[in-house]
Amino acid sequence: MHARITDIAAHDRQQVTIDGWLHNRRSSGKLHFLIVRDGSGFIQAVMSKAAVGDEAFTTADHLGQETSLSVTGTVRADKRARGGYELDVISIDVHGEAHDYPITPKEHGVDYLMDRRHLWIRSERQTAILRVRHEVIDAVRDFFNSRGFILCDTPIFTPAACEGTTTLFPVQYFDDTTAFLTQSGQLYNEANAMALGRVYAFGPTFRAEKSKTRRHLTEFWMVEPEMAYATLDDVIELAQGLITSVVARVLDRRRTELQVLERDTSKLEAITGPFPRITYDEAAALLKEKGLPFEYGTDLGGTDETVLSEHFDRPVCVTHYPAAVKAFYMKPDPVQSDKALCVDVLAPEGYGEIIGGGQRLDDLDLLVQRIKDHGLPQEAFEWYLDLRRYGTVPHGGFGMGIERCVAWICKLEHVRETIPYPRMLYRLYP
């Protein structure tokens, strides 16, 4: 019977075969202790010369790290063992020997590891992170699917920039046409919401910012819900519900991985609603109080977000930024027209923005004017303006970056570990 390590508890005292790779090995007289991984977990396989014979025992004594193999044996409960179980080996089959594996238990530099990312992801820490990433994505989908949202895919090739071309990658399309890799599916998703009411897009997005901060990737994944007949308060409530649901799901199903990462789960267990809300003006005052040289009227920088998010023990919602620093499609506050009905949700522990969104501008004349003010070609947005011509309604939504969310939940120093093959300013290989 073939078994996965993650399901090993269901096979106590049964004979099973585990197909995997040799993660580590040590020997003690007539015993080999093989740490085997199969992608779902790690288990210690105990091999005695008496049980497997001289030939198999000698073969195992020379196996290198990451050799692919199948081990057959009896599952035995042991409270001292990793995962609570060990495997008493009766036979071993070697499929592909590995020699001089370049990533060893010793310390390696980040560049060295990034150049070998295709091998680095086999390590226990990296597989734990990627399993948490999977759980976050699964939880996001379940959250929206269970609330009547319809998944609507939006284009990766777009004909125009929605916020100017300086942060977009141009792509040669057919003939002499230039397209752009999308930086957001939001505009198309607004159209989808007018058809289906509640929708979400989930896919890769691209930002050509020449940024080297620990929070930036040039290619990342984002979930973007959009709701017809929704206000800023509705957007904030949805964002709060999503975050609390995702964190609870990871705590419920991925505690083993969080233990591998040495994550203080008490910090995550404190993530309950309602989240504190402060306005941009209140945030500016708080930054001034903390001695930061923040220039009022500008967008919050990474350091500003870090300081603000360290001030709270749970995510904080910052609302009503100056309209001048937000995108053309943000609806102005009817009371303070120089402020936008927007929100950024900052993760605690210094992680900063993981969600950005707000209420969309639904007035046709004002939207046309905003497009002109931003120097954007109106003809490229005629289809978008049609949404205001034919049955416009109050609506809103947000985008949540998966990698930033995973970095916070796992408490990672850099988002480069949250995606199998990160793309950054100076990183396009492997």
C-alpha positions in Angstrom: 0.0 0.0 0.0 1.4 3.4 -1.0 0.9 6.2 1.5 1.5 9.9 1.8 3.4 11.1 4.9 0.6 13.6 5.7 -1.8 10.7 6.1 0.6 8.4 8.0 -1.5 8.5 11.2 -4.2 6.5 9.4 -1.8 3.7 8.8 -0.5 3.0 12.3 0.9 -0.6 12.5 0.3 -1.2 8.8 2.9 -1.9 6.1 3.1 1.0 3.6 5.4 2.3 0.9 6.5 5.9 0.8 7.8 7.4 -2.4 10.0 10.3 -1.9 13.5 11.8 -1.5 16.2 11.4 1.0 16.3 14.7 3.0 19.0 13.7 5.5 20.7 10.6 6.9 22.7 9.5 9.9 23.9 6.2 11.1 24.5 4.5 14.4 26.2 1.1 14.3 23.7 -1.3 12.7 21.0 1.3 12.2 20.4 4.0 9.6 18.1 6.9 10.3 16.7 8.2 7.0 14.7 11.4 7.0 12.4 11.0 4.0 10.2 13.6 2.4 7.5 13.1 -0.1 6.2 16.7 -0.6 3.5 16.3 2.0 5.8 16.0 5.0 8.8 14.4 6.6 9.2 11.1 8.4 12.1 9.2 10.0 12.6 5.8 8.4 14.6 3.5 10.7 16.6 0.8 8.9 18.3 -2.0 10.6 20.8 -4.4 9.0 18.9 -7.3 10.5 15.7 -6.3 8.8 16.9 -5.4 5.3 20.1 -7.4 4.9 23.7 -6.5 4.3 23.4 -5.4 0.6 20.5 -2.9 1.2 22.1 -1.6 4.4 25.3 -0.9 2.6 23.5 0.8 -0.3 21.7 3.1 2.1 25.0 4.0 3.7 26.2 5.8 0.6 23.0 7.6 -0.5 23.4 11.3 -1.0 20.9 14.1 -0.1 17.9 14.3 -2.5 18.3 10.8 -3.8 14.9 9.6 -5.0 13.7 6.4 -3.4 10.8 4.3 -2.1 10.9 2.9 1.4 8.6 0.1 2.6 8.0 -0.7 6.2 5.7 -0.7 9.2 4.3 2.5 10.6 5.0 2.8 14.3 3.7 5.5 16.7 6.4 7.3 18.6 5.7 10.5 20.5 9.3 11.5 20.2 9.3 11.3 16.5 8.6 14.1 14.0 4.9 14.0 13.4 4.4 11.3 16.0 5.3 8.3 13.8 8.3 6.5 12.4 8.7 3.8 9.7 10.5 0.5 10.5 12.0 -0.3 7.1 12.0 -3.7 5.5 13.1 -2.8 2.0 14.3 0.2 -0.1 14.3 0.9 -3.8 16.6 3.7 -5.2 15.3 5.4 -8.3 17.8 8.3 -8.9 21.0 8.8 -7.0 22.0 12.4 -6.2 25.6 13.4 -5.5 27.0 16.7 -4.2 23.6 18.3 -3.7 24.4 22.1 -3.8 22.1 23.1 -0.9 23.3 21.7 2.4 22.3 22.3 6.0 25.0 24.9 6.3 24.3 28.6 5.8 24.0 29.9 2.2 23.7 33.5 1.0 20.4 34.8 -0.4 21.8 35.2 -3.9 23.2 31.7 -3.9 19.8 30.3 -2.8 17.9 32.4 -5.3 20.1 31.2 -8.2 19.1 27.7 -7.1 15.5 28.4 -6.3 14.4 25.3 -8.2 16.2 23.3 -5.6 15.8 25.6 -2.6 12.0 25.1 -2.6 12.6 21.5 -1.6 13.8 22.6 1.9 11.5 22.1 4.9 11.1 25.8 5.5 10.2 26.6 1.9 7.7 23.8 1.5 6.1 24.9 4.7 5.7 28.4 3.3 4.3 27.1 0.0 1.8 25.0 1.8 0.6 28.0 3.8 0.3 29.9 0.4 -1.9 27.1 -0.9 -4.1 27.3 2.2 -4.4 31.1 1.9 -5.5 30.8 -1.8 -7.9 28.0 -1.0 -9.4 30.0 1.9 -9.8 33.0 -0.3 -11.7 31.1 -3.0 -13.9 29.4 -0.4 -14.6 32.7 1.3 -15.9 34.3 -1.9 -17.6 31.2 -3.3 -19.6 30.7 -0.1 -20.8 34.3 -0.3 -22.3 34.3 -3.7 -19.4 35.8 -5.6 -18.8 34.6 -9.1 -15.2 34.1 -10.3 -14.6 36.2 -13.5 -11.3 36.0 -15.2 -10.0 39.3 -16.5 -7.4 39.9 -19.3 -3.7 39.8 -18.8 -3.1 41.7 -22.1 -4.7 45.2 -21.8 -5.0 47.9 -24.5 -4.4 50.8 -22.1 -2.9 51.7 -18.8 -5.4 52.3 -16.1 -3.1 54.5 -14.0 -0.5 55.7 -16.5 2.2 53.7 -18.4 5.1 54.3 -16.1 4.5 51.2 -14.0 3.4 48.8 -16.8 5.3 46.4 -19.0 4.6 47.0 -22.7 4.2 43.9 -24.9 4.4 43.7 -28.7 1.0 42.6 -29.9 0.1 41.8 -33.5 1.1 44.2 -36.3 2.3 47.4 -34.8 0.1 47.3 -31.7 1.5 47.7 -28.2 -0.4 46.0 -25.3 0.4 46.1 -21.6 0.6 43.4 -19.0 -2.2 44.1 -16.5 -1.5 45.8 -13.2 -5.1 45.1 -12.1 -8.2 43.4 -13.3 -10.4 46.0 -11.5 -11.8 48.0 -14.4 -12.9 44.9 -16.2 -14.2 43.5 -13.0 -16.4 46.6 -12.5 -18.1 45.6 -15.8 -18.4 42.0 -14.6 -20.1 43.3 -11.4 -22.7 45.2 -13.5 -23.6 41.9 -15.1 -23.4 39.5 -12.1 -23.6 41.7 -9.0 -20.8 40.2 -6.9 -17.7 39.0 -8.6 -14.0 38.4 -8.0 -10.9 38.1 -10.2 -7.9 36.0 -9.2 -4.7 36.0 -11.2 -1.2 37.3 -11.9 -0.6 41.0 -12.1 2.5 42.9 -13.1 4.1 46.1 -11.9 7.1 47.7 -13.6 8.1 49.8 -10.5 11.8 49.8 -10.1 11.5 48.9 -6.4 13.8 46.8 -4.4 11.9 46.8 -1.1 11.0 43.6 0.8 7.4 44.1 -0.1 7.6 44.3 -3.9 7.6 41.8 -6.7 7.2 42.6 -10.4 4.9 39.6 -10.9 2.5 38.7 -8.1 -1.0 37.2 -7.5 -4.0 39.3 -6.5 -7.6 38.6 -5.6 -10.0 41.4 -6.6 -13.6 41.4 -5.5 -16.1 43.9 -6.8 -19.6 44.6 -5.7 -22.5 46.4 -7.3 -24.6 48.5 -4.9 -21.8 48.8 -2.4 -20.4 51.7 -0.3 -17.0 52.2 1.3 -18.4 50.6 4.5 -19.4 47.5 2.6 -15.9 47.3 1.1 -14.3 47.5 4.6 -16.6 44.9 6.0 -15.8 42.5 3.2 -12.0 43.1 3.6 -12.2 42.5 7.3 -14.2 39.3 6.8 -11.8 38.0 4.3 -8.7 38.5 6.4 -10.2 37.0 9.6 -11.5 34.0 7.6 -8.1 33.4 5.9 -6.1 33.7 9.2 -8.5 31.3 11.0 -8.3 28.8 8.2 -4.5 28.8 8.3 -4.5 28.4 12.0 -6.9 25.5 11.8 -5.2 23.6 9.0 -1.5 24.6 8.9 -0.3 24.8 12.5 2.5 22.2 11.7 3.8 24.5 9.0 3.6 27.5 11.3 5.6 25.6 13.9 8.3 24.8 11.3 8.5 28.6 10.6 8.6 29.2 14.4 5.6 31.6 14.0 4.2 33.1 17.2 0.6 31.9 16.6 -0.7 34.0 19.5 -0.3 37.1 17.3 -2.5 35.5 14.6 -5.1 34.3 17.1 -5.6 37.9 18.1 -6.8 38.7 14.6 -10.5 39.2 15.2 -12.9 41.9 14.1 -13.8 44.7 14.2 -10.6 46.2 12.9 -9.7 49.7 14.1 -10.3 52.5 11.6 -8.4 55.7 11.3 -8.6 58.4 8.6 -5.6 59.6 6.7 -5.5 62.8 8.8 -5.4 60.7 12.0 -2.7 58.6 10.5 -0.7 61.7 9.6 -1.1 63.0 13.1 0.0 59.7 14.6 3.1 59.7 12.4 4.0 63.2 13.5 3.5 62.2 17.1 6.0 59.4 16.6 8.5 61.8 15.1 8.4 60.7 11.5 9.1 63.4 8.8 5.8 62.7 7.0 4.7 65.2 4.4 1.0 65.8 4.6 -0.7 65.4 1.3 1.5 62.6 0.0 0.8 58.9 0.0 2.0 56.7 2.8 5.4 55.2 2.3 6.7 51.9 3.4 8.2 53.2 6.6 5.0 55.1 7.4 3.0 51.9 6.9 5.4 50.0 9.1 5.2 52.4 12.0 1.4 52.6 11.8 0.9 48.9 11.6 3.2 48.3 14.6 0.9 50.6 16.6 -2.0 48.1 16.4 -2.3 44.4 17.4 -4.5 43.6 14.4 -5.0 45.0 10.9 -5.9 48.7 10.8 -8.1 50.3 8.1 -6.8 53.7 6.9 -9.5 55.7 5.0 -10.0 59.0 3.2 -6.7 59.6 1.6 -6.3 62.8 -0.4 -8.0 62.3 -3.8 -4.9 63.7 -5.5 -2.8 60.6 -4.5 -5.4 58.1 -5.5 -6.4 56.7 -8.9 -8.8 58.5 -11.2 -11.6 56.0 -10.6 -11.9 56.7 -6.8 -15.1 58.3 -5.7 -14.6 61.6 -3.8 -16.2 62.0 -0.4 -19.4 64.0 -0.8 -18.6 66.0 2.3 -14.8 66.5 1.8 -14.4 66.5 -2.0 -10.6 66.6 -1.7 -10.7 63.2 0.1 -11.4 59.9 -1.6 -13.7 57.2 -0.4 -10.9 54.7 -0.2 -9.2 52.3 2.3 -5.9 50.6 2.8 -5.7 47.7 5.2 -2.4 47.5 6.9 -1.3 44.2 8.5 0.1 44.4 12.0 3.7 43.6 13.2 5.1 46.2 10.7 3.9 44.5 7.5 2.0 47.4 6.1 -0.6 47.4 3.2 -2.0 44.1 2.1 -5.4 45.4 0.8 -6.2 48.6 -1.1 -9.6 49.6 -2.5 -12.6 51.7 -2.0 -15.8 53.0 -3.6 -15.6 53.6 -7.4 -16.6 56.9 -9.1 -20.0 56.3 -10.6 -20.7 59.8 -12.0 -20.1 60.0 -15.7 -19.2 63.6 -16.1 -16.8 63.6 -13.1 -15.2 60.4 -14.3 -14.6 62.0 -17.8 -13.0 65.0 -16.1 -10.8 62.8 -13.9 -9.5 60.9 -17.0 -8.6 64.2 -18.6 -7.0 65.5 -15.4 -4.7 62.4 -15.3 -3.7 62.9 -18.9 -5.2 59.6 -20.0 -6.7 59.0 -23.5 -10.5 59.0 -23.2 -11.0 56.8 -26.3 -9.2 54.0 -24.5 -11.8 54.1 -21.7 -15.0 54.5 -23.7 -16.0 51.0 -22.8 -15.4 51.8 -19.1 -17.5 55.0 -19.4 -20.3 52.9 -20.8 -20.8 51.5 -17.3 -21.8 55.0 -16.2 -24.0 55.6 -19.2 -26.1 52.5 -18.9 -27.4 51.9 -15.4 -24.7 53.3 -13.2 -24.8 52.3 -9.5 -22.7 52.8 -6.4 -20.1 50.1 -6.3 -16.8 49.2 -4.8 -14.1 46.6 -4.2 -10.5 46.0 -3.4 -7.4 44.1 -4.3 -5.4 41.8 -1.9 -1.9 40.8 -2.7 -1.4 37.1 -1.9 2.3 37.3 -1.4 2.1 40.1 1.1 -0.6 38.3 3.0 1.5 35.1 3.1 4.6 37.1 4.2 2.6 38.5 7.1 1.0 35.2 8.2 4.3 33.4 8.0 6.2 36.4 9.4 8.8 36.5 6.6 11.4 39.2 6.1 10.9 39.3 2.3 8.0 38.4 -0.1 10.5 36.6 -2.4 9.9 33.4 -0.3 6.2 33.5 -0.7 6.1 32.5 -4.4 7.9 29.5 -6.1 9.8 31.6 -8.6 9.9 35.3 -7.6 10.3 38.0 -10.3 12.1 41.1 -9.0 14.0 44.1 -10.4 17.2 42.1 -10.8 15.8 38.6 -10.7 14.5 36.8 -13.8 16.3 33.4 -13.3 15.5 30.6 -12.8 
